[in-house]
């Protein structure tokens, strides 16, 4: 069985050479040696050439004679939940959807702050304020620890 640590070291070696702000989101190795590496980048999107470069570095440094394997290096999809802190940091200022563990409660808002403990989210809603006839825009801040969060995804908007 291939070792995850070796795959990670080979991927990081090329990521450091490229020096484009890439980072590993996840490395998975199945029991039949199917290796999946997911990358993201601190600013912008992961380029296909970056995936190819990381893939080649891993593939050229593993011996297929010793163990056969299948390798896939891709970018973390927009539809997938965040899995590492750097993904939260990358998305500060963007609208996200947070599903909380408690009562499967979901909240959408703009990610305002992230640290190793959790996140701060800003929501905007129109609500009736006492003494006023028209609804007014109400902005609220919500703080959640990572222990309270079941899943976080970016909100995809076509506006």
C-alpha positions in Angstrom: 0.0 0.0 0.0 1.2 3.5 -0.9 1.9 5.8 2.0 0.0 9.1 2.3 3.1 10.8 3.8 5.2 10.1 0.7 2.5 11.4 -1.7 2.1 14.5 0.5 5.9 15.2 0.5 6.0 14.8 -3.3 3.1 17.1 -3.8 4.4 19.8 -1.4 7.8 19.6 -3.1 6.3 20.7 -6.4 3.9 23.1 -4.8 6.8 24.9 -3.2 8.7 25.0 -6.5 5.7 26.5 -8.3 5.3 29.2 -5.5 1.8 30.2 -6.5 0.0 29.9 -3.2 -1.2 26.4 -3.8 -2.1 24.2 -0.9 -3.4 20.6 -0.4 -7.0 20.2 0.6 -7.1 16.5 0.8 -5.1 13.3 -0.2 -7.0 10.0 -0.3 -5.6 6.6 -1.2 -8.0 3.7 -1.6 -7.2 0.1 -0.8 -6.6 -0.6 -4.5 -4.0 2.3 -4.8 -6.3 4.9 -6.4 -4.6 8.2 -5.3 -6.7 11.4 -5.3 -5.0 14.7 -4.5 -7.2 17.9 -4.2 -5.5 21.3 -4.4 -6.7 24.9 -3.9 -4.9 28.2 -4.2 -4.9 31.2 -1.8 -6.0 33.6 -4.5 -7.9 32.8 -7.7 -8.3 29.4 -9.2 -6.1 26.4 -9.6 -4.7 26.1 -13.1 -4.7 22.9 -15.0 -1.0 23.2 -15.6 -0.5 23.3 -11.8 -2.4 20.0 -11.4 -0.4 18.4 -14.2 2.9 19.6 -12.7 2.0 18.2 -9.2 0.8 15.0 -10.8 4.0 14.5 -12.8 6.2 15.1 -9.8 4.3 12.4 -7.8 4.1 9.9 -10.7 7.8 10.3 -11.7 9.0 9.6 -8.2 6.9 6.5 -7.5 7.9 3.1 -8.9 5.1 1.4 -10.9 7.2 -1.8 -10.9 6.9 -1.9 -7.2 3.2 -1.0 -6.9 0.7 -0.1 -9.6 -1.4 2.9 -8.9 -3.9 5.3 -10.4 -3.4 9.0 -9.8 -5.8 12.0 -10.0 -4.8 15.6 -9.1 -7.6 18.1 -9.3 -8.8 21.4 -7.8 -11.2 21.4 -4.9 -14.7 21.8 -6.4 -16.9 24.7 -5.7 -19.7 22.3 -4.8 -17.6 20.6 -2.1 -17.5 21.7 1.6 -14.5 23.5 3.0 -12.1 21.0 4.6 -9.1 23.1 5.7 -8.6 26.5 7.4 -7.0 28.0 4.3 -10.2 27.5 2.4 -12.1 29.6 4.9 -9.3 32.3 4.8 -9.4 32.4 1.0 -13.2 33.0 1.1 -13.2 36.0 3.6 -15.6 38.5 2.0 -17.6 35.9 0.0 -21.0 34.6 0.7 -21.1 31.2 2.3 -23.7 28.7 3.6 -23.0 27.2 7.0 -24.8 24.1 8.1 -24.7 23.8 11.9 -24.7 20.5 13.8 -27.4 21.6 16.1 -30.9 21.0 14.7 -29.5 21.0 11.1 -29.8 24.8 11.1 -28.4 26.5 8.0 -27.3 30.1 7.8 -26.1 32.2 4.8 -24.0 35.3 5.0 -20.8 37.0 4.2 -17.7 35.5 5.9 -16.1 38.4 7.8 -13.4 36.8 10.0 -11.6 33.4 10.4 -9.2 32.2 13.0 -8.2 28.8 14.4 -11.2 28.7 16.7 -14.0 29.6 14.3 -15.7 32.1 12.0 -17.6 35.3 12.1 -20.5 35.6 9.6 -22.5 38.7 8.7 -26.2 38.3 7.7 -28.5 40.9 6.1 -32.3 40.6 6.3 -35.4 42.8 5.9 -37.3 42.8 9.2 -40.2 44.8 10.6 -38.8 47.1 13.3 -41.2 48.1 16.1 -42.6 51.6 15.6 -41.9 51.6 11.8 -44.3 50.8 9.0 -41.8 49.6 6.4 -39.4 46.7 6.9 -35.8 47.8 7.4 -32.5 46.1 6.5 -31.0 44.5 9.6 -27.4 43.5 9.7 -26.3 40.9 12.3 -23.0 39.2 13.2 -22.9 35.6 14.2 -19.9 33.7 15.6 -19.5 30.0 15.4 -16.7 27.6 16.5 -15.6 24.9 14.1 -17.1 22.4 16.6 -20.5 23.9 16.0 -20.2 23.7 12.2 -21.2 20.5 10.3 -20.4 21.9 6.8 -19.5 25.1 5.0 -19.9 25.8 1.3 -19.5 28.8 -0.9 -22.7 30.2 -2.3 -22.5 30.2 -6.1 -24.2 33.2 -7.6 -24.8 34.1 -11.2 -25.7 37.8 -10.6 
